[in-house]
């Protein structure tokens, strides 16, 4: 690596670190001002617990969130400074092509991308889980209302199907339960119950007002009762799709959950698919945002750094706004989440290519 590459790469990483160091404390200060009264309501809540369980994870989550914005601002700032100091002119005078000039930026983008991929797939989900548990216990004024669903059907295996008229996730309870077991297309066993509840203490499902029907040597047998304990190969969390549940699972668990749900016939897993695809698409945007920022910052303007920075921030907010729009659209039942999640990167990638050839010329 040449001296120029080391110089630019050092500026790339140090300016990014400085921007994040400036942004994150501002976010923490705003959050403290908003929540300090809720912290003080709990006498048992210590400063160490707040720092460890809440603000440590707060820094991880928001640092990861601010990373694209911080990267974009950092690259524009130090590249514009290079341009205003006529250092870029000196680089071109040394017969260094614009493509070669981008090489250290590519290395910096790769470093940031690898860090962001590891954070998104493994670190941030754990932080989301810990922070959500802390928020639920100490900060949220009202506990989350019961998460419910109606007319839920789940395929446990090739021959087993369960159905629920309504589900209350937080109560681990469901109403209008039915279980059917088939031999090919012939129904062999059916179990109905007024309600079913997961008994954590005994690790069983408890059915109330149940009715069983099955065939024994061609004869139909019916059994009824008030209480019946049994086990099934499902959990109530699999019955209701929750956005925060997707954010709290590391990628291997999330992939396994999606595959298991698809095998069981769960409909509309797009919320989970959007979260899964977003964990890769956002880090990959580091390359695109870096190249756009370099091209904007490399052009020397009469107004100085402010003009380049204003253009960059405007583009950044368009990108972030576009991301939020496609996330909402991607969660729809009839949408293609993979296409929509990657669409902002594709469009801004085309913009980066257009700007690159213009700058090169």
C-alpha positions in Angstrom: 0.0 0.0 0.0 1.4 3.4 -1.0 1.7 6.4 1.2 -1.2 8.1 -0.5 -3.4 5.0 0.1 -2.5 5.0 3.8 -3.1 8.7 4.1 -6.6 8.6 2.5 -7.6 5.4 4.4 -6.5 6.9 7.7 -8.6 10.0 7.0 -11.5 7.8 5.9 -11.6 5.8 9.1 -10.7 8.6 11.5 -13.2 11.0 10.1 -15.9 8.3 10.3 -15.1 7.6 13.9 -15.2 11.4 14.7 -18.6 11.8 13.1 -20.0 8.8 15.0 -18.5 10.1 18.3 -20.3 13.4 17.7 -23.6 11.9 16.6 -24.1 9.2 19.3 -23.6 11.5 22.4 -26.3 13.8 21.0 -28.7 10.9 20.6 -27.9 9.7 24.2 -28.4 13.2 25.6 -31.8 13.5 23.9 -32.8 10.0 25.1 -31.7 10.8 28.7 -33.8 14.0 28.7 -36.8 12.1 27.5 -36.5 9.1 29.9 -34.8 10.3 33.1 -38.1 10.7 34.9 -39.0 7.0 34.1 -35.6 5.9 35.4 -36.2 7.7 38.7 -39.5 6.0 39.3 -37.8 2.7 40.0 -35.9 2.7 43.3 -34.3 -0.7 42.6 -32.9 0.5 39.2 -29.2 1.3 39.6 -27.0 3.5 37.4 -24.9 0.4 36.5 -27.9 -1.5 35.3 -29.0 1.5 33.2 -25.6 1.8 31.6 -25.1 -2.0 31.1 -28.5 -3.1 29.9 -29.8 0.0 28.2 -27.2 2.5 27.1 -24.5 0.0 26.1 -27.0 -1.6 23.7 -28.3 1.8 22.8 -24.8 2.8 21.5 -24.6 -0.5 19.5 -28.0 -0.1 17.9 -27.8 3.6 17.1 -24.2 3.4 16.1 -25.2 0.8 13.6 -28.1 3.0 12.5 -26.0 6.1 12.1 -23.3 4.3 10.2 -24.5 5.0 6.7 -25.2 8.6 7.5 -21.9 9.0 9.4 -20.0 7.3 6.5 -21.5 9.6 3.9 -20.8 12.8 5.9 -17.3 11.7 6.8 -16.3 11.0 3.2 -17.7 14.2 1.9 -16.0 16.2 4.7 -12.5 15.0 4.2 -12.7 14.6 0.4 -13.9 18.2 0.1 -11.1 19.3 2.4 -8.6 17.5 0.1 -10.2 19.3 -2.9 -10.2 22.7 -1.2 -6.5 22.3 -0.3 -5.8 21.5 -4.0 -4.4 18.1 -2.9 -6.6 16.3 -5.5 -5.1 18.5 -8.2 -1.7 17.5 -7.0 -2.7 13.8 -7.1 -3.9 14.2 -10.7 -0.8 16.0 -11.7 1.2 13.0 -10.5 -0.6 11.0 -13.2 -2.8 9.1 -10.8 -6.1 8.2 -12.4 -9.4 8.8 -10.8 -10.0 5.0 -10.6 -6.7 4.6 -8.8 -7.6 7.5 -6.5 -10.7 5.5 -5.5 -8.7 2.4 -4.4 -8.2 3.4 -0.7 -11.9 4.4 -0.5 -12.8 0.9 -1.7 -10.6 -0.6 1.0 -12.3 1.7 3.6 -15.7 0.7 2.3 -14.8 -3.0 2.6 -13.7 -2.6 6.2 -16.9 -0.7 7.1 -19.0 -3.2 5.2 -17.5 -6.3 7.0 -18.0 -4.6 10.4 -21.6 -3.7 9.5 -22.4 -7.2 8.3 -21.2 -8.8 11.5 -23.1 -6.2 13.6 -26.3 -6.6 11.6 -26.4 -10.4 11.6 -25.1 -11.2 15.1 -24.6 -8.3 17.5 -27.5 -5.9 16.9 -30.2 -8.6 17.3 -28.9 -9.5 20.7 -28.8 -5.8 21.7 -32.4 -5.3 20.4 -33.5 -8.2 22.6 -31.8 -6.9 25.8 -33.0 -3.4 25.2 -36.6 -4.4 24.5 -36.7 -6.4 27.7 -35.3 -3.4 29.7 -37.8 -1.1 28.0 -40.7 -3.3 28.7 -39.8 -3.6 32.4 -38.7 -0.1 33.3 -39.5 2.5 30.6 -42.8 1.7 28.8 -45.6 3.3 30.6 -48.1 0.7 29.5 -47.4 -2.9 28.9 -47.8 -4.0 25.3 -51.4 -5.0 24.6 -52.0 -8.7 24.0 -50.8 -9.7 20.6 -53.6 -11.6 18.9 -54.4 -13.4 15.7 -57.5 -15.1 14.3 -58.0 -18.1 12.0 -54.5 -19.4 12.2 -53.6 -22.7 10.5 -50.3 -24.4 11.0 -49.0 -27.6 9.3 -46.9 -29.5 11.8 -45.9 -32.3 9.4 -47.0 -33.9 6.1 -49.9 -35.6 8.0 -50.6 -33.2 10.9 -52.5 -29.8 10.9 -53.7 -27.6 13.7 -56.1 -24.7 13.5 -57.0 -21.9 16.0 -59.9 -19.5 15.8 -58.1 -16.9 17.9 -54.6 -16.7 19.6 -53.4 -14.6 22.5 -49.7 -14.7 22.3 -48.8 -13.0 25.6 -51.2 -15.3 27.5 -49.9 -18.4 25.7 -53.5 -19.3 25.1 -55.8 -20.0 22.1 -59.5 -20.7 21.5 -61.3 -22.9 19.0 -58.5 -25.4 18.7 -58.5 -28.4 16.4 -55.9 -31.0 15.6 -56.2 -33.3 12.6 -54.0 -36.3 11.6 -54.2 -37.8 8.1 -53.2 -41.1 6.4 -52.8 -39.8 2.9 -56.0 -38.0 2.2 -58.0 -40.0 4.8 -58.7 -38.4 8.2 -57.6 -40.8 10.9 -57.7 -38.7 14.1 -59.3 -35.4 15.2 -59.0 -33.5 18.4 -61.2 -30.5 19.3 -61.0 -28.2 22.3 -62.7 -25.0 23.5 -59.3 -23.6 24.4 -55.7 -24.6 24.7 -53.0 -23.2 27.0 -49.3 -23.7 27.4 -48.5 -24.8 31.0 -44.8 -23.8 31.4 -44.5 -25.5 34.8 -45.5 -28.9 33.5 -44.2 -28.3 29.9 -47.5 -29.5 28.4 -50.4 -28.1 26.5 -53.6 -28.2 28.5 -56.9 -28.5 26.6 -60.3 -27.7 28.1 -63.6 -29.1 27.1 -62.0 -31.4 24.5 -63.5 -33.9 22.1 -61.5 -36.7 20.4 -62.6 -38.8 17.3 -60.5 -41.6 15.7 -60.9 -44.8 13.8 -60.1 -48.2 15.3 -60.5 -51.2 13.0 -63.0 -49.3 11.0 -65.1 -48.2 14.0 -65.4 -44.6 15.0 -64.6 -43.8 18.6 -65.5 -40.6 20.4 -64.1 -39.4 23.7 -65.0 -36.2 25.5 -63.7 -34.6 28.7 -63.1 -31.4 30.6 -59.3 -31.5 30.8 -56.6 -33.1 28.7 -52.8 -32.6 28.8 -50.6 -33.4 25.8 -47.6 -32.2 23.8 -47.3 -30.7 20.3 -44.5 -29.7 18.1 -45.1 -26.0 18.0 -44.9 -22.9 20.2 -47.4 -20.0 20.4 -44.6 -17.6 19.1 -44.8 -19.3 15.8 -48.5 -18.5 15.4 -48.3 -14.7 15.5 -45.9 -12.8 13.3 -44.2 -10.0 15.2 -41.8 -7.4 13.8 -39.8 -7.0 17.0 -39.4 -10.8 17.2 -37.6 -10.8 13.8 -35.3 -8.0 15.0 -34.3 -10.0 18.1 -33.2 -13.2 16.3 -29.6 -13.6 15.0 -29.6 -14.5 11.4 -29.1 -18.3 11.7 -32.1 -18.4 14.0 -34.1 -16.1 11.8 -33.4 -18.3 8.7 -34.4 -21.4 10.6 -37.6 -19.7 11.8 -38.5 -18.6 8.3 -37.9 -22.1 6.8 -39.8 -23.8 9.6 -42.7 -21.4 9.2 -42.8 -21.9 5.4 -42.8 -25.7 5.8 -45.7 -25.4 8.2 -47.7 -23.3 5.8 -47.5 -19.9 7.6 -48.7 -17.1 5.4 -47.0 -13.8 4.7 -43.6 -14.0 6.2 -42.5 -10.8 4.4 -41.9 -8.9 7.7 -39.3 -11.5 8.6 -37.9 -11.6 5.0 -37.5 -7.8 4.9 -35.5 -7.9 8.2 -33.3 -10.7 6.8 -32.5 -9.1 3.5 -32.0 -5.7 5.1 -29.2 -7.0 7.2 -27.2 -7.5 4.1 -28.4 -4.7 1.8 -27.7 -1.9 4.3 -24.0 -2.8 4.9 -23.5 -3.2 1.1 -24.7 0.3 0.7 -21.4 1.5 2.2 -19.7 1.0 -1.2 -22.3 3.0 -3.0 -22.5 5.8 -0.5 -18.7 6.0 -0.4 -18.4 6.4 -4.1 -21.2 9.0 -4.4 -19.6 11.0 -1.5 -16.1 10.9 -3.1 -17.4 12.1 -6.4 -19.4 14.9 -4.8 -16.6 15.9 -2.5 -13.8 15.8 -5.1 -15.3 18.6 -7.1 -14.0 22.0 -5.9 -16.8 24.5 -5.4 -16.6 28.2 -4.9 -18.9 27.9 -1.9 -16.4 25.5 -0.2 -17.3 22.4 1.8 -20.8 23.6 2.7 -22.1 23.2 -0.8 -20.9 19.6 -1.2 -22.1 18.8 2.3 -25.6 20.2 1.6 -25.8 18.1 -1.6 -24.7 15.0 0.2 -27.1 15.4 3.2 -30.0 16.0 0.8 -29.1 12.8 -1.1 -28.7 10.9 2.1 -32.1 11.9 3.4 -33.7 10.8 0.1 -31.9 7.5 0.4 -33.1 7.0 4.0 -36.7 8.0 3.1 -36.6 5.6 0.2 -35.4 2.8 2.5 -38.4 3.4 4.9 -40.8 3.4 2.0 -39.6 0.1 0.6 -39.6 -1.6 4.1 -43.3 -0.8 4.5 -44.1 -1.9 0.9 -41.9 -5.0 1.3 -43.9 -6.2 4.4 -47.1 -6.4 2.3 -48.5 -9.8 1.5 -48.3 -9.4 -2.3 -44.9 -7.8 -2.6 -41.5 -9.1 -3.5 -39.4 -8.3 -0.4 -36.0 -9.2 -1.9 -36.5 -6.9 -4.9 -37.8 -4.0 -2.8 -35.1 -4.2 -0.1 -32.4 -4.0 -2.7 -34.1 -1.4 -4.9 -32.6 1.6 -3.2 -29.1 0.2 -3.6 -29.8 -0.6 -7.3 -31.0 3.0 -8.0 -28.3 4.7 -6.1 -25.8 2.3 -7.6 -26.9 3.5 -11.0 -26.5 7.1 -9.8 -23.0 6.3 -8.5 -22.0 4.9 -11.9 -23.4 8.0 -13.7 -21.6 10.4 -11.4 -18.4 8.3 -11.7 -18.2 8.5 -15.5 -19.0 12.2 -15.4 -16.3 12.8 -12.9 -13.9 10.7 -14.8 -14.5 12.7 -18.0 
